[in-house]
């Protein structure tokens, strides 16, 4: 009852008052009054019923409209869900097709890649066997060599073949040990220049461990060098004093202080100090321009090295 509105309370009060009036009029034998009051009461009840019916009709229409709107929303949502599911199904099909093609392509290439890898490993093992057939070390050879066995084989091969009296290498490291043994066996001298003081010290320690007293390691700090009208960072030329009649010059671009062409400054400084018939070994395939001192004959060596020499001399590889 506490949930009734004021209008509803008023209707209840009118009905109760009319009913009480009818009862009182009937009790005092006032039939006409009771009949009038009863007629008014019935009219009020009828008006209330009509009002209630209209309210219920409005509520019903509102409910139907809400149901229609809800059905429209549900239908739209259903269409969107179905479209999204279909889109994802098509995308999944495309991804499955791409994955299938990738797997098939990888399966085709795996056999070829494995074959190439086995060939490469076999080539490196053969090079390592050759190296130890030529050289008998007096201490364990350094591990973690930056050069592959085939690269080391190229250096050792040219040094054995040329038997240089004086060899100069720009850049030191484990390869210095292999060159040192080769030059020692041929009765020659090896001088190594390195701009990295720490690496030069480690190389000296390795040389001492192997007893290679014929190898000299010089620390040559980085200075600015003027070459062909430009300036490059290169080894301190003062550290290269006293080097003449160089029979074999090794230019390792990976260890050079400059990231540009390492051959040009090397020939600019040491080109005039090369002995007749000298060979320059470099880890690229350059074409020396003017100032190349006639080193136009190029021969590939095992590994990544290229030997440059004067065409009048013979370079065997």
TORKOL-4160 file (C-alpha; in steps of 0.2 Angstrom, whole numbers, padded with zeros to 4 digits, m for minus):
317
<pt num="1" X="0000" Y="0000" Z="0000"/>
<pt num="2" X="0014" Y="0012" Z="0003"/>
<pt num="3" X="0019" Y="0011" Z="m0015"/>
<pt num="4" X="0002" Y="0020" Z="m0021"/>
<pt num="5" X="0003" Y="0037" Z="m0029"/>
<pt num="6" X="m0006" Y="0052" Z="m0023"/>
<pt num="7" X="m0019" Y="0050" Z="m0037"/>
<pt num="8" X="m0022" Y="0032" Z="m0033"/>
<pt num="9" X="m0024" Y="0036" Z="m0014"/>
<pt num="10" X="m0037" Y="0050" Z="m0020"/>
<pt num="11" X="m0046" Y="0037" Z="m0030"/>
<pt num="12" X="m0046" Y="0025" Z="m0016"/>
<pt num="13" X="m0053" Y="0038" Z="m0004"/>
<pt num="14" X="m0067" Y="0043" Z="m0017"/>
<pt num="15" X="m0072" Y="0025" Z="m0018"/>
<pt num="16" X="m0072" Y="0022" Z="0001"/>
<pt num="17" X="m0081" Y="0039" Z="0004"/>
<pt num="18" X="m0094" Y="0034" Z="m0010"/>
<pt num="19" X="m0096" Y="0017" Z="m0002"/>
<pt num="20" X="m0099" Y="0024" Z="0015"/>
<pt num="21" X="m0111" Y="0036" Z="0008"/>
<pt num="22" X="m0121" Y="0022" Z="0000"/>
<pt num="23" X="m0121" Y="0012" Z="0016"/>
<pt num="24" X="m0127" Y="0027" Z="0027"/>
<pt num="25" X="m0141" Y="0032" Z="0014"/>
<pt num="26" X="m0147" Y="0014" Z="0014"/>
<pt num="27" X="m0147" Y="0013" Z="0033"/>
<pt num="28" X="m0158" Y="0029" Z="0035"/>
<pt num="29" X="m0170" Y="0024" Z="0021"/>
<pt num="30" X="m0164" Y="0036" Z="0009"/>
<pt num="31" X="m0165" Y="0025" Z="m0007"/>
<pt num="32" X="m0164" Y="0039" Z="m0019"/>
<pt num="33" X="m0148" Y="0046" Z="m0011"/>
<pt num="34" X="m0141" Y="0029" Z="m0010"/>
<pt num="35" X="m0145" Y="0026" Z="m0028"/>
<pt num="36" X="m0136" Y="0042" Z="m0034"/>
<pt num="37" X="m0121" Y="0039" Z="m0024"/>
<pt num="38" X="m0120" Y="0021" Z="m0030"/>
<pt num="39" X="m0122" Y="0028" Z="m0048"/>
<pt num="40" X="m0108" Y="0040" Z="m0045"/>
<pt num="41" X="m0097" Y="0026" Z="m0037"/>
<pt num="42" X="m0100" Y="0015" Z="m0052"/>
<pt num="43" X="m0095" Y="0030" Z="m0064"/>
<pt num="44" X="m0080" Y="0033" Z="m0054"/>
<pt num="45" X="m0075" Y="0014" Z="m0055"/>
<pt num="46" X="m0079" Y="0014" Z="m0073"/>
<pt num="47" X="m0068" Y="0030" Z="m0076"/>
<pt num="48" X="m0054" Y="0021" Z="m0066"/>
<pt num="49" X="m0055" Y="0005" Z="m0076"/>
<pt num="50" X="m0054" Y="0015" Z="m0093"/>
<pt num="51" X="m0039" Y="0025" Z="m0086"/>
<pt num="52" X="m0031" Y="0009" Z="m0081"/>
<pt num="53" X="m0034" Y="0001" Z="m0097"/>
<pt num="54" X="m0027" Y="0016" Z="m0107"/>
<pt num="55" X="m0011" Y="0015" Z="m0095"/>
<pt num="56" X="m0009" Y="m0003" Z="m0098"/>
<pt num="57" X="m0011" Y="0000" Z="m0117"/>
<pt num="58" X="0002" Y="0013" Z="m0117"/>
<pt num="59" X="0014" Y="0001" Z="m0107"/>
<pt num="60" X="0010" Y="m0013" Z="m0119"/>
<pt num="61" X="0014" Y="m0002" Z="m0134"/>
<pt num="62" X="0030" Y="0004" Z="m0126"/>
<pt num="63" X="0035" Y="m0014" Z="m0122"/>
<pt num="64" X="0032" Y="m0020" Z="m0140"/>
<pt num="65" X="0042" Y="m0005" Z="m0147"/>
<pt num="66" X="0056" Y="m0010" Z="m0135"/>
<pt num="67" X="0055" Y="m0028" Z="m0140"/>
<pt num="68" X="0056" Y="m0022" Z="m0158"/>
<pt num="69" X="0071" Y="m0011" Z="m0155"/>
<pt num="70" X="0080" Y="m0025" Z="m0145"/>
<pt num="71" X="0076" Y="m0038" Z="m0160"/>
<pt num="72" X="0084" Y="m0025" Z="m0172"/>
<pt num="73" X="0099" Y="m0023" Z="m0161"/>
<pt num="74" X="0101" Y="m0042" Z="m0159"/>
<pt num="75" X="0099" Y="m0045" Z="m0178"/>
<pt num="76" X="0112" Y="m0032" Z="m0182"/>
<pt num="77" X="0124" Y="m0039" Z="m0169"/>
<pt num="78" X="0121" Y="m0056" Z="m0176"/>
<pt num="79" X="0125" Y="m0050" Z="m0194"/>
<pt num="80" X="0141" Y="m0042" Z="m0187"/>
<pt num="81" X="0146" Y="m0057" Z="m0178"/>
<pt num="82" X="0143" Y="m0068" Z="m0193"/>
<pt num="83" X="0153" Y="m0056" Z="m0204"/>
<pt num="84" X="0167" Y="m0056" Z="m0192"/>
<pt num="85" X="0168" Y="m0075" Z="m0190"/>
<pt num="86" X="0168" Y="m0076" Z="m0209"/>
<pt num="87" X="0182" Y="m0064" Z="m0211"/>
<pt num="88" X="0192" Y="m0073" Z="m0198"/>
<pt num="89" X="0189" Y="m0089" Z="m0207"/>
<pt num="90" X="0195" Y="m0082" Z="m0223"/>
<pt num="91" X="0210" Y="m0075" Z="m0215"/>
<pt num="92" X="0214" Y="m0091" Z="m0206"/>
<pt num="93" X="0212" Y="m0100" Z="m0223"/>
<pt num="94" X="0225" Y="m0088" Z="m0231"/>
<pt num="95" X="0237" Y="m0089" Z="m0216"/>
<pt num="96" X="0236" Y="m0108" Z="m0217"/>
<pt num="97" X="0239" Y="m0107" Z="m0236"/>
<pt num="98" X="0254" Y="m0096" Z="m0233"/>
<pt num="99" X="0261" Y="m0107" Z="m0219"/>
<pt num="100" X="0259" Y="m0123" Z="m0230"/>
<pt num="101" X="0268" Y="m0114" Z="m0244"/>
<pt num="102" X="0282" Y="m0108" Z="m0232"/>
<pt num="103" X="0284" Y="m0126" Z="m0225"/>
<pt num="104" X="0285" Y="m0133" Z="m0242"/>
<pt num="105" X="0298" Y="m0120" Z="m0248"/>
<pt num="106" X="0308" Y="m0123" Z="m0232"/>
<pt num="107" X="0307" Y="m0142" Z="m0235"/>
<pt num="108" X="0314" Y="m0139" Z="m0252"/>
<pt num="109" X="0328" Y="m0128" Z="m0247"/>
<pt num="110" X="0333" Y="m0138" Z="m0231"/>
<pt num="111" X="0340" Y="m0152" Z="m0242"/>
<pt num="112" X="0350" Y="m0139" Z="m0252"/>
<pt num="113" X="0356" Y="m0129" Z="m0237"/>
<pt num="114" X="0361" Y="m0144" Z="m0228"/>
<pt num="115" X="0371" Y="m0150" Z="m0243"/>
<pt num="116" X="0380" Y="m0133" Z="m0244"/>
<pt num="117" X="0383" Y="m0133" Z="m0226"/>
<pt num="118" X="0391" Y="m0150" Z="m0226"/>
<pt num="119" X="0402" Y="m0145" Z="m0241"/>
<pt num="120" X="0408" Y="m0129" Z="m0232"/>
<pt num="121" X="0412" Y="m0139" Z="m0216"/>
<pt num="122" X="0421" Y="m0152" Z="m0226"/>
<pt num="123" X="0431" Y="m0138" Z="m0235"/>
<pt num="124" X="0436" Y="m0130" Z="m0218"/>
<pt num="125" X="0441" Y="m0147" Z="m0211"/>
<pt num="126" X="0452" Y="m0151" Z="m0226"/>
<pt num="127" X="0460" Y="m0134" Z="m0224"/>
<pt num="128" X="0463" Y="m0137" Z="m0205"/>
<pt num="129" X="0471" Y="m0154" Z="m0209"/>
<pt num="130" X="0483" Y="m0146" Z="m0222"/>
<pt num="131" X="0488" Y="m0132" Z="m0209"/>
<pt num="132" X="0493" Y="m0144" Z="m0196"/>
<pt num="133" X="0502" Y="m0155" Z="m0209"/>
<pt num="134" X="0513" Y="m0140" Z="m0213"/>
<pt num="135" X="0515" Y="m0133" Z="m0196"/>
<pt num="136" X="0519" Y="m0142" Z="m0179"/>
<pt num="137" X="0515" Y="m0129" Z="m0165"/>
<pt num="138" X="0525" Y="m0129" Z="m0149"/>
<pt num="139" X="0510" Y="m0124" Z="m0139"/>
<pt num="140" X="0491" Y="m0125" Z="m0141"/>
<pt num="141" X="0485" Y="m0114" Z="m0155"/>
<pt num="142" X="0473" Y="m0100" Z="m0151"/>
<pt num="143" X="0455" Y="m0104" Z="m0151"/>
<pt num="144" X="0441" Y="m0093" Z="m0157"/>
<pt num="145" X="0451" Y="m0088" Z="m0173"/>
<pt num="146" X="0442" Y="m0074" Z="m0182"/>
<pt num="147" X="0448" Y="m0081" Z="m0199"/>
<pt num="148" X="0442" Y="m0098" Z="m0205"/>
<pt num="149" X="0454" Y="m0112" Z="m0208"/>
<pt num="150" X="0453" Y="m0109" Z="m0227"/>
<pt num="151" X="0457" Y="m0090" Z="m0224"/>
<pt num="152" X="0472" Y="m0095" Z="m0214"/>
<pt num="153" X="0477" Y="m0108" Z="m0227"/>
<pt num="154" X="0478" Y="m0094" Z="m0240"/>
<pt num="155" X="0490" Y="m0084" Z="m0229"/>
<pt num="156" X="0501" Y="m0099" Z="m0225"/>
<pt num="157" X="0501" Y="m0105" Z="m0243"/>
<pt num="158" X="0507" Y="m0088" Z="m0250"/>
<pt num="159" X="0520" Y="m0087" Z="m0236"/>
<pt num="160" X="0527" Y="m0104" Z="m0239"/>
<pt num="161" X="0526" Y="m0102" Z="m0258"/>
<pt num="162" X="0535" Y="m0085" Z="m0258"/>
<pt num="163" X="0547" Y="m0088" Z="m0244"/>
<pt num="164" X="0549" Y="m0069" Z="m0241"/>
<pt num="165" X="0564" Y="m0062" Z="m0232"/>
<pt num="166" X="0553" Y="m0048" Z="m0224"/>
<pt num="167" X="0535" Y="m0050" Z="m0221"/>
<pt num="168" X="0524" Y="m0035" Z="m0215"/>
<pt num="169" X="0506" Y="m0038" Z="m0208"/>
<pt num="170" X="0494" Y="m0024" Z="m0204"/>
<pt num="171" X="0484" Y="m0030" Z="m0190"/>
<pt num="172" X="0488" Y="m0044" Z="m0177"/>
<pt num="173" X="0479" Y="m0058" Z="m0170"/>
<pt num="174" X="0479" Y="m0077" Z="m0170"/>
<pt num="175" X="0483" Y="m0077" Z="m0188"/>
<pt num="176" X="0500" Y="m0070" Z="m0183"/>
<pt num="177" X="0504" Y="m0086" Z="m0175"/>
<pt num="178" X="0502" Y="m0096" Z="m0191"/>
<pt num="179" X="0511" Y="m0083" Z="m0201"/>
<pt num="180" X="0525" Y="m0083" Z="m0188"/>
<pt num="181" X="0528" Y="m0102" Z="m0189"/>
<pt num="182" X="0528" Y="m0101" Z="m0208"/>
<pt num="183" X="0540" Y="m0087" Z="m0209"/>
<pt num="184" X="0551" Y="m0095" Z="m0196"/>
<pt num="185" X="0552" Y="m0111" Z="m0206"/>
<pt num="186" X="0558" Y="m0101" Z="m0221"/>
<pt num="187" X="0571" Y="m0091" Z="m0211"/>
<pt num="188" X="0562" Y="m0075" Z="m0214"/>
<pt num="189" X="0556" Y="m0060" Z="m0203"/>
<pt num="190" X="0539" Y="m0055" Z="m0198"/>
<pt num="191" X="0534" Y="m0037" Z="m0192"/>
<pt num="192" X="0516" Y="m0034" Z="m0187"/>
<pt num="193" X="0508" Y="m0017" Z="m0184"/>
<pt num="194" X="0492" Y="m0015" Z="m0174"/>
<pt num="195" X="0483" Y="0001" Z="m0168"/>
<pt num="196" X="0475" Y="m0008" Z="m0154"/>
<pt num="197" X="0487" Y="m0008" Z="m0139"/>
<pt num="198" X="0478" Y="m0022" Z="m0130"/>
<pt num="199" X="0477" Y="m0033" Z="m0145"/>
<pt num="200" X="0495" Y="m0031" Z="m0148"/>
<pt num="201" X="0499" Y="m0036" Z="m0130"/>
<pt num="202" X="0489" Y="m0051" Z="m0132"/>
<pt num="203" X="0498" Y="m0056" Z="m0148"/>
<pt num="204" X="0515" Y="m0053" Z="m0140"/>
<pt num="205" X="0510" Y="m0065" Z="m0126"/>
<pt num="206" X="0505" Y="m0078" Z="m0138"/>
<pt num="207" X="0521" Y="m0077" Z="m0148"/>
<pt num="208" X="0531" Y="m0079" Z="m0132"/>
<pt num="209" X="0521" Y="m0094" Z="m0128"/>
<pt num="210" X="0525" Y="m0102" Z="m0144"/>
<pt num="211" X="0543" Y="m0096" Z="m0144"/>
<pt num="212" X="0542" Y="m0086" Z="m0160"/>
<pt num="213" X="0556" Y="m0074" Z="m0157"/>
<pt num="214" X="0557" Y="m0070" Z="m0176"/>
<pt num="215" X="0540" Y="m0060" Z="m0175"/>
<pt num="216" X="0540" Y="m0042" Z="m0170"/>
<pt num="217" X="0524" Y="m0034" Z="m0165"/>
<pt num="218" X="0523" Y="m0015" Z="m0165"/>
<pt num="219" X="0510" Y="m0004" Z="m0158"/>
<pt num="220" X="0505" Y="0010" Z="m0171"/>
<pt num="221" X="0492" Y="0022" Z="m0164"/>
<pt num="222" X="0479" Y="0030" Z="m0175"/>
<pt num="223" X="0484" Y="0046" Z="m0183"/>
<pt num="224" X="0477" Y="0056" Z="m0198"/>
<pt num="225" X="0485" Y="0052" Z="m0215"/>
<pt num="226" X="0483" Y="0063" Z="m0230"/>
<pt num="227" X="0480" Y="0051" Z="m0245"/>
<pt num="228" X="0475" Y="0057" Z="m0263"/>
<pt num="229" X="0469" Y="0074" Z="m0257"/>
<pt num="230" X="0459" Y="0067" Z="m0242"/>
<pt num="231" X="0462" Y="0062" Z="m0224"/>
<pt num="232" X="0460" Y="0045" Z="m0217"/>
<pt num="233" X="0463" Y="0037" Z="m0200"/>
<pt num="234" X="0478" Y="0025" Z="m0201"/>
<pt num="235" X="0493" Y="0018" Z="m0192"/>
<pt num="236" X="0506" Y="0030" Z="m0185"/>
<pt num="237" X="0519" Y="0030" Z="m0199"/>
<pt num="238" X="0533" Y="0033" Z="m0187"/>
<pt num="239" X="0530" Y="0015" Z="m0180"/>
<pt num="240" X="0534" Y="0008" Z="m0197"/>
<pt num="241" X="0551" Y="0016" Z="m0198"/>
<pt num="242" X="0565" Y="0004" Z="m0204"/>
<pt num="243" X="0554" Y="m0007" Z="m0214"/>
<pt num="244" X="0562" Y="m0009" Z="m0232"/>
<pt num="245" X="0563" Y="m0022" Z="m0245"/>
<pt num="246" X="0546" Y="m0029" Z="m0240"/>
<pt num="247" X="0543" Y="m0046" Z="m0250"/>
<pt num="248" X="0526" Y="m0049" Z="m0243"/>
<pt num="249" X="0513" Y="m0036" Z="m0237"/>
<pt num="250" X="0497" Y="m0042" Z="m0229"/>
<pt num="251" X="0483" Y="m0029" Z="m0227"/>
<pt num="252" X="0469" Y="m0036" Z="m0216"/>
<pt num="253" X="0455" Y="m0023" Z="m0219"/>
<pt num="254" X="0444" Y="m0031" Z="m0205"/>
<pt num="255" X="0458" Y="m0025" Z="m0192"/>
<pt num="256" X="0462" Y="m0008" Z="m0200"/>
<pt num="257" X="0459" Y="0008" Z="m0191"/>
<pt num="258" X="0449" Y="0015" Z="m0206"/>
<pt num="259" X="0432" Y="0008" Z="m0212"/>
<pt num="260" X="0436" Y="0013" Z="m0230"/>
<pt num="261" X="0448" Y="0005" Z="m0242"/>
<pt num="262" X="0462" Y="m0001" Z="m0232"/>
<pt num="263" X="0474" Y="m0004" Z="m0247"/>
<pt num="264" X="0476" Y="0013" Z="m0253"/>
<pt num="265" X="0484" Y="0021" Z="m0237"/>
<pt num="266" X="0494" Y="0005" Z="m0236"/>
<pt num="267" X="0502" Y="0007" Z="m0253"/>
<pt num="268" X="0503" Y="0026" Z="m0251"/>
<pt num="269" X="0515" Y="0023" Z="m0236"/>
<pt num="270" X="0523" Y="0006" Z="m0239"/>
<pt num="271" X="0522" Y="0005" Z="m0258"/>
<pt num="272" X="0539" Y="0012" Z="m0261"/>
<pt num="273" X="0547" Y="0000" Z="m0248"/>
<pt num="274" X="0541" Y="m0015" Z="m0257"/>
<pt num="275" X="0555" Y="m0026" Z="m0264"/>
<pt num="276" X="0556" Y="m0031" Z="m0283"/>
<pt num="277" X="0543" Y="m0044" Z="m0286"/>
<pt num="278" X="0534" Y="m0041" Z="m0270"/>
<pt num="279" X="0517" Y="m0048" Z="m0267"/>
<pt num="280" X="0503" Y="m0039" Z="m0257"/>
<pt num="281" X="0489" Y="m0049" Z="m0250"/>
<pt num="282" X="0472" Y="m0040" Z="m0246"/>
<pt num="283" X="0455" Y="m0047" Z="m0240"/>
<pt num="284" X="0446" Y="m0039" Z="m0255"/>
<pt num="285" X="0447" Y="m0038" Z="m0274"/>
<pt num="286" X="0453" Y="m0020" Z="m0276"/>
<pt num="287" X="0459" Y="m0012" Z="m0293"/>
<pt num="288" X="0473" Y="m0001" Z="m0288"/>
<pt num="289" X="0473" Y="0016" Z="m0296"/>
<pt num="290" X="0488" Y="0027" Z="m0299"/>
<pt num="291" X="0500" Y="0024" Z="m0285"/>
<pt num="292" X="0497" Y="0005" Z="m0286"/>
<pt num="293" X="0515" Y="0003" Z="m0290"/>
<pt num="294" X="0511" Y="m0009" Z="m0304"/>
<pt num="295" X="0501" Y="m0021" Z="m0294"/>
<pt num="296" X="0488" Y="m0025" Z="m0307"/>
<pt num="297" X="0490" Y="m0044" Z="m0307"/>
<pt num="298" X="0477" Y="m0052" Z="m0296"/>
<pt num="299" X="0476" Y="m0070" Z="m0291"/>
<pt num="300" X="0463" Y="m0077" Z="m0278"/>
<pt num="301" X="0470" Y="m0087" Z="m0264"/>
<pt num="302" X="0461" Y="m0100" Z="m0253"/>
<pt num="303" X="0449" Y="m0091" Z="m0242"/>
<pt num="304" X="0445" Y="m0073" Z="m0244"/>
<pt num="305" X="0462" Y="m0067" Z="m0249"/>
<pt num="306" X="0468" Y="m0059" Z="m0265"/>
<pt num="307" X="0486" Y="m0058" Z="m0270"/>
<pt num="308" X="0492" Y="m0043" Z="m0280"/>
<pt num="309" X="0508" Y="m0042" Z="m0289"/>
<pt num="310" X="0517" Y="m0034" Z="m0304"/>
<pt num="311" X="0513" Y="m0044" Z="m0320"/>
<pt num="312" X="0531" Y="m0046" Z="m0323"/>
<pt num="313" X="0533" Y="m0057" Z="m0308"/>
<pt num="314" X="0525" Y="m0074" Z="m0305"/>
<pt num="315" X="0511" Y="m0076" Z="m0292"/>
<pt num="316" X="0508" Y="m0094" Z="m0289"/>
<pt num="317" X="0492" Y="m0099" Z="m0280"/>
